[in-house]
């Protein structure tokens, strides 16, 4: 009896956390916006140093993605998105001070 309950609880937990891993990713997108804003201010410190040499930003981004997948996305999905059948989108903001580059470049394999 205990084993059956344990298996049922484990299955329910697995289904609840994996059925909505592609939600709005609020924590990850907020972190991405922060990094983008900082990078546009000083590309040497926030780009080369904290992203490449000392991988602080990628590690924090990984932790944010885990938090989204296991906690925030399931809550958002099961409390709102599953019932009204509309997803929740993240509103992106343009970094201030950044040079905006219009780029129509695409890989050569997409030419046709």
N, CA, C and O atoms as a MOPAC input file, in Angstrom:
PM7 MOZYME 1SCF
protein

 N      0.81400 1    -1.18900 1     0.00000 1
 C      0.00000 1     0.00000 1     0.00000 1
 C      0.86400 1     1.26200 1     0.00000 1
 O      0.61500 1     2.19300 1    -0.76600 1
 N      1.88100 1     1.28500 1     0.86700 1
 C      2.76800 1     2.45500 1     0.91400 1
 C      3.49900 1     2.62700 1    -0.41100 1
 O      3.67800 1     3.74500 1    -0.89700 1
 N      3.91100 1     1.52200 1    -0.97900 1
 C      4.66200 1     1.59600 1    -2.23700 1
 C      3.76400 1     2.13900 1    -3.35200 1
 O      4.21500 1     2.94300 1    -4.16800 1
 N      2.51600 1     1.71600 1    -3.39500 1
 C      1.58300 1     2.20600 1    -4.41500 1
 C      1.33800 1     3.70300 1    -4.27400 1
 O      1.29500 1     4.42200 1    -5.27200 1
 N      1.17900 1     4.17300 1    -3.04900 1
 C      0.99700 1     5.60200 1    -2.81700 1
 C      2.23300 1     6.39400 1    -3.19600 1
 O      2.12900 1     7.48300 1    -3.76000 1
 N      3.39700 1     5.85500 1    -2.89100 1
 C      4.64900 1     6.51700 1    -3.24500 1
 C      4.79900 1     6.61900 1    -4.76100 1
 O      5.19800 1     7.66000 1    -5.28300 1
 N      4.47900 1     5.53800 1    -5.46100 1
 C      4.57500 1     5.55000 1    -6.92900 1
 C      3.56400 1     6.53200 1    -7.51600 1
 O      3.89100 1     7.26700 1    -8.44800 1
 N      2.34000 1     6.55700 1    -6.98300 1
 C      1.32600 1     7.48800 1    -7.47300 1
 C      1.73900 1     8.93500 1    -7.22400 1
 O      1.56300 1     9.78500 1    -8.09600 1
 N      2.28900 1     9.22500 1    -6.04000 1
 C      2.73700 1    10.58100 1    -5.72300 1
 C      3.89400 1    10.99400 1    -6.61900 1
 O      3.94800 1    12.13200 1    -7.08400 1
 N      4.80800 1    10.08300 1    -6.85800 1
 C      5.95100 1    10.36100 1    -7.73000 1
 C      5.49300 1    10.60900 1    -9.16300 1
 O      5.99000 1    11.52100 1    -9.82300 1
 N      4.55400 1     9.80700 1    -9.64500 1
 C      4.02800 1     9.99000 1   -11.00200 1
 C      3.29500 1    11.32300 1   -11.12400 1
 O      3.44700 1    12.02100 1   -12.12700 1
 N      2.50700 1    11.68200 1   -10.12200 1
 C      1.78300 1    12.95100 1   -10.15800 1
 C      2.73600 1    14.13400 1   -10.14800 1
 O      2.52900 1    15.10700 1   -10.87300 1
 N      3.77000 1    14.05600 1    -9.33800 1
 C      4.76700 1    15.12200 1    -9.27600 1
 C      5.50100 1    15.25400 1   -10.60500 1
 O      5.72600 1    16.36300 1   -11.09100 1
 N      5.87200 1    14.12200 1   -11.18800 1
 C      6.57400 1    14.13800 1   -12.47300 1
 C      5.69200 1    14.74800 1   -13.55600 1
 O      6.15000 1    15.59000 1   -14.32800 1
 N      4.44500 1    14.33400 1   -13.61600 1
 C      3.53700 1    14.88200 1   -14.63300 1
 C      3.28400 1    16.36700 1   -14.42500 1
 O      3.22800 1    17.13300 1   -15.38700 1
 N      3.13400 1    16.77200 1   -13.18100 1
 C      2.85000 1    18.18900 1   -12.90100 1
 C      4.01200 1    19.08500 1   -13.26700 1
 O      3.79700 1    20.21100 1   -13.71600 1
 N      5.23800 1    18.62000 1   -13.08800 1
 C      6.38500 1    19.48300 1   -13.35500 1
 C      6.90100 1    19.37700 1   -14.77800 1
 O      7.60400 1    20.28200 1   -15.22800 1
 N      6.58700 1    18.32000 1   -15.50600 1
 C      7.09500 1    18.19900 1   -16.86800 1
 C      6.07200 1    18.57200 1   -17.92200 1
 O      6.43300 1    18.76200 1   -19.08300 1
 N      4.82300 1    18.68000 1   -17.55400 1
 C      3.80300 1    18.97600 1   -18.56400 1
 C      3.80300 1    20.43000 1   -18.98300 1
 O      3.15700 1    20.77300 1   -19.97300 1
 N      4.49200 1    21.28500 1   -18.28100 1
 C      4.43400 1    22.70600 1   -18.61100 1
 C      5.81200 1    23.35300 1   -18.52000 1
 O      5.94500 1    24.47100 1   -18.02400 1
 N      6.82700 1    22.65500 1   -18.99600 1
 C      8.17200 1    23.21400 1   -18.92000 1
 C      8.40800 1    24.29200 1   -19.96700 1
 O      9.43100 1    24.97500 1   -19.92300 1
 N      7.49300 1    24.46000 1   -20.89900 1
 C      7.67300 1    25.49700 1   -21.91200 1
 C      6.75300 1    26.68700 1   -21.66800 1
 O      6.17500 1    27.23700 1   -22.60600 1
 N      6.62400 1    27.07200 1   -20.43100 1
 C      5.77800 1    28.20500 1   -20.06100 1
 C      6.44600 1    29.53600 1   -20.35000 1
 O      7.35700 1    29.60700 1   -21.17600 1
 N      6.00200 1    30.59400 1   -19.67800 1
 C      6.50200 1    31.93200 1   -19.98400 1
 C      7.94300 1    32.18000 1   -19.55500 1
 O      8.54800 1    33.15800 1   -19.99300 1
 N      8.50000 1    31.33000 1   -18.72000 1
 C      9.90500 1    31.45700 1   -18.28400 1
 C     10.19600 1    32.86000 1   -17.75000 1
 O     11.16000 1    33.50300 1   -18.16400 1
 N      9.35900 1    33.32300 1   -16.83500 1
 C      9.47000 1    34.68500 1   -16.31200 1
 C     10.82900 1    34.95400 1   -15.66200 1
 O     11.42900 1    36.00300 1   -15.89800 1
 N     11.31400 1    34.02700 1   -14.85500 1
 C     12.58100 1    34.23600 1   -14.15800 1
 C     13.75300 1    34.28200 1   -15.14000 1
 O     14.61700 1    35.15200 1   -15.03500 1
 N     13.78200 1    33.35400 1   -16.08700 1
 C     14.86400 1    33.32900 1   -17.07900 1
 C     14.85300 1    34.56600 1   -17.96000 1
 O     15.90500 1    35.14500 1   -18.23600 1
 N     13.67400 1    34.97300 1   -18.40300 1
 C     13.58500 1    36.14200 1   -19.27500 1
 C     13.92500 1    37.42700 1   -18.52300 1
 O     14.51000 1    38.34700 1   -19.09500 1
 N     13.56000 1    37.49200 1   -17.24600 1
 C     13.94400 1    38.65000 1   -16.44300 1
 C     15.46100 1    38.71400 1   -16.30600 1
 O     16.05000 1    39.79100 1   -16.39500 1
 N     16.09500 1    37.56500 1   -16.09000 1
 C     17.55600 1    37.50800 1   -16.00300 1
 C     18.18400 1    37.89600 1   -17.33900 1
 O     19.16500 1    38.64000 1   -17.36400 1
 N     17.63400 1    37.40100 1   -18.45200 1
 C     18.14600 1    37.75900 1   -19.77400 1
 C     18.05800 1    39.26100 1   -20.00800 1
 O     18.98900 1    39.86300 1   -20.54500 1
 N     16.94900 1    39.86800 1   -19.61000 1
 C     16.78100 1    41.31300 1   -19.76800 1
 C     17.82000 1    42.06700 1   -18.94900 1
 O     18.39400 1    43.04600 1   -19.42500 1
 N     18.06300 1    41.61800 1   -17.72100 1
 C     19.06600 1    42.24800 1   -16.85900 1
 C     20.46400 1    42.15700 1   -17.49300 1
 O     21.18800 1    43.15100 1   -17.55400 1
 N     20.83100 1    40.97100 1   -17.95700 1
 C     22.15000 1    40.77800 1   -18.57600 1
 C     22.27000 1    41.62800 1   -19.83200 1
 O     23.31300 1    42.23700 1   -20.06900 1
 N     21.22000 1    41.67600 1   -20.63500 1
 C     21.23700 1    42.48300 1   -21.84800 1
 C     21.42700 1    43.96200 1   -21.52000 1
 O     22.18700 1    44.66300 1   -22.18800 1
 N     20.73200 1    44.42400 1   -20.49200 1
 C     20.86400 1    45.82600 1   -20.07800 1
 C     22.29200 1    46.11700 1   -19.61000 1
 O     22.87400 1    47.13300 1   -19.99000 1
 N     22.85300 1    45.23600 1   -18.79300 1
 C     24.21900 1    45.44400 1   -18.29300 1
 C     25.24000 1    45.35400 1   -19.42400 1
 O     26.18800 1    46.13800 1   -19.46400 1
 N     25.05600 1    44.40900 1   -20.33700 1
 C     25.98800 1    44.25700 1   -21.45800 1
 C     25.99400 1    45.49600 1   -22.34100 1
 O     27.04200 1    45.90400 1   -22.84200 1
 N     24.81800 1    46.09600 1   -22.53000 1
 C     24.76600 1    47.29400 1   -23.37200 1
 C     25.47200 1    48.46800 1   -22.71400 1
 O     25.86300 1    49.40900 1   -23.40300 1
 N     25.64500 1    48.43500 1   -21.39300 1
 C     26.34300 1    49.50000 1   -20.69400 1
 C     27.85800 1    49.33600 1   -20.69600 1
 O     28.59000 1    50.31400 1   -20.84100 1
 N     28.32700 1    48.10500 1   -20.53500 1
 C     29.77000 1    47.84700 1   -20.50500 1
 C     30.03000 1    46.42600 1   -20.98300 1
 O     29.92100 1    45.47100 1   -20.21400 1
 N     30.37200 1    46.29500 1   -22.25600 1
 C     30.52900 1    44.97800 1   -22.85400 1
 C     31.76000 1    44.22700 1   -22.35500 1
 O     31.77200 1    42.99600 1   -22.38500 1
 N     32.79000 1    44.92500 1   -21.90000 1
 C     33.98500 1    44.23300 1   -21.41000 1
 C     33.72200 1    43.53700 1   -20.08300 1
 O     34.05500 1    42.36300 1   -19.92100 1
 N     33.13000 1    44.24900 1   -19.13400 1
 C     32.89500 1    43.64800 1   -17.81600 1
 C     31.77800 1    42.62500 1   -17.88400 1
 O     31.94700 1    41.49500 1   -17.42500 1
 N     30.63500 1    43.00300 1   -18.45100 1
 C     29.46600 1    42.13500 1   -18.42800 1
 C     29.45500 1    41.13000 1   -19.56800 1
 O     28.66800 1    40.18300 1   -19.53900 1
 N     30.28600 1    41.30500 1   -20.54700 1
 C     30.38300 1    40.35300 1   -21.64400 1
 C     31.55800 1    39.42500 1   -21.47100 1
 O     31.39500 1    38.24100 1   -21.17700 1
 N     32.75300 1    39.97400 1   -21.65800 1
 C     33.95200 1    39.14600 1   -21.62700 1
 C     34.23300 1    38.58500 1   -20.23700 1
 O     34.50700 1    37.39300 1   -20.09800 1
 N     34.16900 1    39.42500 1   -19.21100 1
 C     34.54500 1    38.97200 1   -17.86700 1
 C     33.49000 1    38.06900 1   -17.23400 1
 O     33.78500 1    36.92600 1   -16.88500 1
 N     32.28100 1    38.56200 1   -17.08500 1
 C     31.27100 1    37.82100 1   -16.31300 1
 C     30.52200 1    36.75800 1   -17.10600 1
 O     29.78200 1    35.96700 1   -16.52100 1
 N     30.69700 1    36.72200 1   -18.42600 1
 C     30.06100 1    35.66500 1   -19.20500 1
 C     31.05600 1    34.63700 1   -19.71200 1
 O     30.72100 1    33.45900 1   -19.83200 1
 N     32.27000 1    35.06400 1   -20.01100 1
 C     33.22600 1    34.15000 1   -20.62400 1
 C     34.33900 1    33.70600 1   -19.67600 1
 O     34.58700 1    32.50800 1   -19.53400 1
 N     35.00400 1    34.64600 1   -19.03700 1
 C     36.14300 1    34.29600 1   -18.18000 1
 C     35.66700 1    33.72800 1   -16.85200 1
 O     36.06700 1    32.62800 1   -16.47000 1
 N     34.82200 1    34.46100 1   -16.14900 1
 C     34.19700 1    33.98500 1   -14.91200 1
 C     32.73500 1    33.73000 1   -15.26700 1
 O     31.97700 1    34.69300 1   -15.38800 1
 N     32.30200 1    32.48800 1   -15.43900 1
 C     30.95200 1    32.23600 1   -15.96200 1
 C     29.83700 1    32.45900 1   -14.93800 1
 O     29.02100 1    31.57100 1   -14.69400 1
 N     29.81300 1    33.64800 1   -14.34700 1
 C     28.78800 1    33.94900 1   -13.33800 1
 C     27.40800 1    34.04900 1   -13.97700 1
 O     26.45200 1    33.46600 1   -13.46600 1
 N     27.28800 1    34.76600 1   -15.06900 1
 C     25.98700 1    34.95700 1   -15.70100 1
 C     25.39600 1    33.64700 1   -16.22900 1
 O     24.20600 1    33.40700 1   -16.02500 1
 N     26.17700 1    32.78700 1   -16.89800 1
 C     25.59700 1    31.51600 1   -17.34300 1
 C     25.15100 1    30.61500 1   -16.18300 1
 O     24.14100 1    29.92000 1   -16.29700 1
 N     25.87700 1    30.62000 1   -15.09500 1
 C     25.49500 1    29.79000 1   -13.94300 1
 C     24.19500 1    30.30300 1   -13.33700 1
 O     23.30500 1    29.51200 1   -13.02300 1
 N     24.07600 1    31.60600 1   -13.16900 1
 C     22.83400 1    32.18000 1   -12.63100 1
 C     21.68100 1    31.93900 1   -13.60600 1
 O     20.55900 1    31.66900 1   -13.17800 1
 N     21.94400 1    32.03200 1   -14.89400 1
 C     20.91300 1    31.74700 1   -15.88800 1
 C     20.44100 1    30.30100 1   -15.83200 1
 O     19.25600 1    30.02500 1   -16.02200 1
 N     21.36600 1    29.37600 1   -15.57200 1
 C     20.99700 1    27.96800 1   -15.43100 1
 C     20.11600 1    27.75000 1   -14.21200 1
 O     19.12500 1    27.02400 1   -14.27900 1
 N     20.47600 1    28.37900 1   -13.09500 1
 C     19.66900 1    28.27800 1   -11.87100 1
 C     18.28400 1    28.88300 1   -12.10600 1
 O     17.28600 1    28.34100 1   -11.62900 1
 N     18.21200 1    29.99400 1   -12.83200 1
 C     16.92400 1    30.60800 1   -13.14200 1
 C     16.07400 1    29.67600 1   -14.01300 1
 O     14.86500 1    29.57600 1   -13.80900 1
 N     16.69000 1    29.00300 1   -14.97000 1
 C     15.95300 1    28.07700 1   -15.82600 1
 C     15.40600 1    26.89600 1   -15.02900 1
 O     14.28700 1    26.44600 1   -15.27700 1
 N     16.18200 1    26.39500 1   -14.07800 1
 C     15.71300 1    25.30800 1   -13.22200 1
 C     14.53800 1    25.79000 1   -12.37100 1
 O     13.55200 1    25.07100 1   -12.21300 1
 N     14.63700 1    26.99600 1   -11.82700 1
 C     13.54200 1    27.56200 1   -11.04200 1
 C     12.27400 1    27.72600 1   -11.86200 1
 O     11.17300 1    27.47400 1   -11.37200 1
 N     12.43200 1    28.15000 1   -13.11800 1
 C     11.27800 1    28.26700 1   -14.00300 1
 C     10.64000 1    26.90400 1   -14.26100 1
 O      9.42400 1    26.74300 1   -14.15200 1
 N     11.47000 1    25.93800 1   -14.60000 1
 C     10.96000 1    24.61900 1   -14.97900 1
 C     10.28400 1    23.90500 1   -13.81900 1
 O      9.22700 1    23.30100 1   -14.00000 1
 N     10.86700 1    23.96300 1   -12.64900 1
 C     10.34100 1    23.18900 1   -11.52600 1
 C      9.30000 1    23.92300 1   -10.69000 1
 O      8.46700 1    23.27800 1   -10.05400 1
 N      9.32600 1    25.26100 1   -10.67400 1
 C      8.43800 1    25.98300 1    -9.76000 1
 C      7.50000 1    26.93700 1   -10.49900 1
 O      6.28300 1    26.76400 1   -10.44600 1
 N      8.04700 1    27.93400 1   -11.18300 1
 C      7.22600 1    29.01700 1   -11.71300 1
 C      6.34800 1    28.62400 1   -12.90100 1
 O      5.17400 1    28.99100 1   -12.94100 1
 N      6.89500 1    27.88200 1   -13.87100 1
 C      6.08100 1    27.48000 1   -15.01900 1
 C      4.92300 1    26.56600 1   -14.63000 1
 O      3.81100 1    26.77600 1   -15.11400 1
 N      5.13400 1    25.54700 1   -13.76800 1
 C      3.98200 1    24.73700 1   -13.36200 1
 C      2.90900 1    25.55000 1   -12.62900 1
 O      1.71700 1    25.33200 1   -12.84700 1
 N      3.31400 1    26.47400 1   -11.77500 1
 C      2.33700 1    27.30700 1   -11.07400 1
 C      1.54600 1    28.14300 1   -12.07800 1
 O      0.31900 1    28.20300 1   -12.00400 1
 N      2.23700 1    28.78200 1   -13.00600 1
 C      1.56400 1    29.60600 1   -14.01500 1
 C      0.63900 1    28.76000 1   -14.87200 1
 O     -0.48300 1    29.16400 1   -15.17700 1
 N      1.11600 1    27.58200 1   -15.26100 1
 C      0.31300 1    26.73100 1   -16.13500 1
 C     -0.94300 1    26.23000 1   -15.43600 1
 O     -2.04500 1    26.35300 1   -15.97100 1
 N     -0.78200 1    25.66300 1   -14.24000 1
 C     -1.92300 1    25.03200 1   -13.57600 1
 C     -2.87700 1    26.03200 1   -12.93500 1
 O     -4.03700 1    25.68800 1   -12.71100 1
 N     -2.44300 1    27.24900 1   -12.63000 1
 C     -3.36100 1    28.21100 1   -12.02200 1
 C     -4.04100 1    29.11200 1   -13.04500 1
 O     -5.09900 1    29.67000 1   -12.75400 1
 N     -3.45800 1    29.27200 1   -14.24700 1
 C     -4.05200 1    30.19400 1   -15.21000 1
 C     -4.15000 1    29.60900 1   -16.61900 1
 O     -5.24700 1    29.48000 1   -17.16100 1
 N     -3.01600 1    29.25600 1   -17.21000 1
 C     -2.96300 1    28.91100 1   -18.62600 1
 C     -3.77100 1    27.66600 1   -18.98500 1
 O     -4.36900 1    27.61900 1   -20.06000 1
 N     -3.80600 1    26.67100 1   -18.12600 1
 C     -4.52300 1    25.43400 1   -18.43900 1
 C     -6.02400 1    25.65800 1   -18.49500 1
 O     -6.72800 1    24.93600 1   -19.20200 1
 N     -6.52200 1    26.63200 1   -17.77400 1
 C     -7.96700 1    26.81600 1   -17.66000 1
 C     -8.52700 1    27.76400 1   -18.70600 1
 O     -9.64800 1    27.55800 1   -19.17200 1
 N     -7.79600 1    28.78600 1   -19.08900 1
 C     -8.32700 1    29.68100 1   -20.11100 1
 C     -7.75700 1    29.36900 1   -21.49500 1
 O     -8.12600 1    30.01900 1   -22.47300 1
 N     -6.86900 1    28.39300 1   -21.58600 1
 C     -6.28400 1    27.89600 1   -22.83600 1
 C     -5.51400 1    28.96800 1   -23.60600 1
 O     -5.29400 1    28.83100 1   -24.80900 1
 N     -5.11100 1    30.02100 1   -22.92600 1
 C     -4.26400 1    31.05300 1   -23.51700 1
 C     -2.95300 1    31.08000 1   -22.75500 1
 O     -2.94500 1    31.09000 1   -21.52400 1
 N     -1.86100 1    31.09300 1   -23.47400 1
 C     -0.56300 1    31.16500 1   -22.82000 1
 C     -0.29300 1    32.56100 1   -22.28200 1
 O     -0.95400 1    33.52700 1   -22.66100 1
 N      0.67700 1    32.64800 1   -21.40300 1
 C      1.09200 1    33.92800 1   -20.85400 1
 C      2.41900 1    34.30500 1   -21.49200 1
 O      3.37800 1    33.53500 1   -21.42200 1
 N      2.48900 1    35.45900 1   -22.10200 1
 C      3.70400 1    35.89300 1   -22.79500 1
 C      4.53300 1    36.79800 1   -21.90300 1
 O      3.99600 1    37.49000 1   -21.03800 1
 N      5.83300 1    36.79200 1   -22.11200 1
 C      6.73900 1    37.69000 1   -21.41000 1
 C      6.90400 1    38.94100 1   -22.25300 1
 O      7.14100 1    38.85100 1   -23.45800 1
 N      6.78100 1    40.10300 1   -21.63600 1
 C      6.93400 1    41.38000 1   -22.33200 1
 C      8.40300 1    41.80000 1   -22.30400 1
 O      8.94100 1    42.10900 1   -21.24100 1
 N      9.04600 1    41.81200 1   -23.46400 1
 C     10.44700 1    42.20500 1   -23.56300 1
 C     10.56600 1    43.72300 1   -23.60300 1
 O      9.69400 1    44.41300 1   -24.13000 1
 N     11.65400 1    44.23100 1   -23.04200 1
 C     11.92000 1    45.66700 1   -23.10600 1
 C     13.26000 1    45.88400 1   -23.80400 1
 O     14.18700 1    45.08700 1   -23.65900 1
 N     13.34400 1    46.96100 1   -24.55300 1
 C     14.57500 1    47.31000 1   -25.24700 1
 C     15.57300 1    47.88500 1   -24.23700 1
 O     15.22500 1    48.75300 1   -23.43600 1
 N     16.78600 1    47.40500 1   -24.28300 1
 C     17.83000 1    47.92400 1   -23.39300 1
 C     18.11500 1    49.38000 1   -23.73300 1
 O     18.21200 1    49.74200 1   -24.90500 1
 N     18.24800 1    50.21500 1   -22.70200 1
 C     18.55100 1    51.62000 1   -22.92800 1
 C     20.05600 1    51.78800 1   -23.08500 1
 O     20.83800 1    51.11800 1   -22.41100 1
 N     20.44700 1    52.67000 1   -23.96400 1
 C     21.85800 1    52.92700 1   -24.18200 1
 C     22.49500 1    51.97400 1   -25.17600 1
 O     23.66100 1    52.13600 1   -25.53400 1
 N     21.74500 1    50.99000 1   -25.62100 1
 C     22.31300 1    50.01700 1   -26.55300 1
 C     22.24200 1    50.54900 1   -27.97800 1
 O     21.30100 1    51.24500 1   -28.35900 1
 N     23.25100 1    50.20600 1   -28.74100 1
 C     23.23200 1    50.54800 1   -30.15100 1
 C     22.35900 1    49.52000 1   -30.85100 1
 O     22.60800 1    48.31800 1   -30.75700 1
 N     21.36600 1    49.98000 1   -31.53200 1
 C     20.46100 1    49.05800 1   -32.21500 1
 C     20.96600 1    48.81800 1   -33.62700 1
 O     21.20900 1    49.76100 1   -34.38100 1
 N     21.12100 1    47.55100 1   -33.97700 1
 C     21.62000 1    47.18600 1   -35.29500 1
 C     20.53300 1    46.40600 1   -36.01800 1
 O     20.08000 1    45.36500 1   -35.54100 1
 N     20.12200 1    46.91500 1   -37.16700 1
 C     19.16400 1    46.17600 1   -37.99100 1
 C     19.96400 1    45.20600 1   -38.83600 1
 O     20.86100 1    45.60800 1   -39.57600 1
 N     19.64400 1    43.95200 1   -38.72800 1
 C     20.44200 1    42.93000 1   -39.38100 1
 C     19.52000 1    41.98800 1   -40.12900 1
 O     18.66400 1    41.33700 1   -39.53000 1
 N     19.69500 1    41.91800 1   -41.43100 1
 C     18.91500 1    41.00000 1   -42.24400 1
 C     19.71200 1    39.75300 1   -42.61100 1
 O     19.33400 1    39.01900 1   -43.52500 1
 N     20.80100 1    39.51500 1   -41.90800 1
 C     21.64700 1    38.37000 1   -42.19200 1
 C     20.92300 1    37.08700 1   -41.87200 1
 O     20.20000 1    37.00500 1   -40.87900 1
 N     21.11100 1    36.09100 1   -42.70500 1
 C     20.60700 1    34.75800 1   -42.41400 1
 C     21.61300 1    33.75000 1   -42.94300 1
 O     22.38200 1    34.06800 1   -43.85100 1
 N     21.62300 1    32.53600 1   -42.39200 1
 C     22.59000 1    31.53700 1   -42.83600 1
 C     22.39200 1    31.20200 1   -44.31400 1
 O     21.28200 1    31.28700 1   -44.83800 1
 N     23.46800 1    30.82600 1   -44.96500 1
 C     23.41000 1    30.53400 1   -46.39800 1
 C     22.49400 1    29.36300 1   -46.71800 1
 O     21.94700 1    29.29900 1   -47.81900 1
 N     22.31600 1    28.44300 1   -45.79200 1
 C     21.47500 1    27.28100 1   -46.06300 1
 C     19.98900 1    27.66300 1   -46.10600 1
 O     19.16200 1    26.86000 1   -46.53500 1
 N     19.64300 1    28.88000 1   -45.66600 1
 C     18.25000 1    29.31400 1   -45.71100 1
 C     17.90000 1    30.01600 1   -47.01100 1
 O     16.74800 1    30.40200 1   -47.21200 1
 N     18.87600 1    30.18700 1   -47.89700 1
 C     18.63300 1    30.90900 1   -49.14900 1
 C     17.71000 1    30.15100 1   -50.09400 1
 O     17.06100 1    30.76600 1   -50.93900 1
 N     17.64200 1    28.88400 1   -49.97300 1
 C     16.69000 1    28.21800 1   -50.82100 1
 C     17.21800 1    27.01700 1   -51.42800 1
 O     16.51200 1    26.34400 1   -52.18000 1

